[in-house]
Each structure stands twice: as structure tokens, then as C-alpha cells.
Amino acid sequence: MVTVTVTVPKLWDPATQGPGIVTEWYKTVGSKVKKDEIICLIMVAKVRVDVPSPVDGVITKIIANKGAEVKPGDSLAEIETT
């Protein structure tokens, strides 16, 4: 098994649009996830950014909790592949 870090997608420029805010986690530590399943929501300048799981596995760690400010490339969670 391998641990994969989920990062914030590079979909906006924080210099012009500011940071994103983690507004919802749809999964918790210990949750099984499938590749491309949406695991959390980030709001950026009134735009939704759905973050998918990059792999099948189990969430082992939430790094950016609900309410955290994030920018593209920041770590959100860790998933252990299955």
C-alpha cells in the first residue's frame, strides 16, 4: 500500500482571486473512497471547486480542516491506496 497526498487543484490564481476556503468534507478519516469520487468542496471567489480522490483507498489523514484557507498545490488529505 502507498500513501498519496491529495492536493488543491491548480484551477485559479491566488494572486488575483485570493485563497480558497475548505467549506465541506464529504468523507472522514477511515472512509473508503474511489478514484474520482468527490471528497471535499473548496469555495474560491463564489466558485465551487470539487476535489476528487486521485486514487482508490482509505482516507488516513485530513490536513486542511473545514474553514482552512488553501491555495493551489496545498495538501488537503492523505489516502492509503487499496
Order of alpha helices (4+ residues) and beta strands (2+ residues): beta-alpha-beta-beta-beta-beta-beta-beta-beta
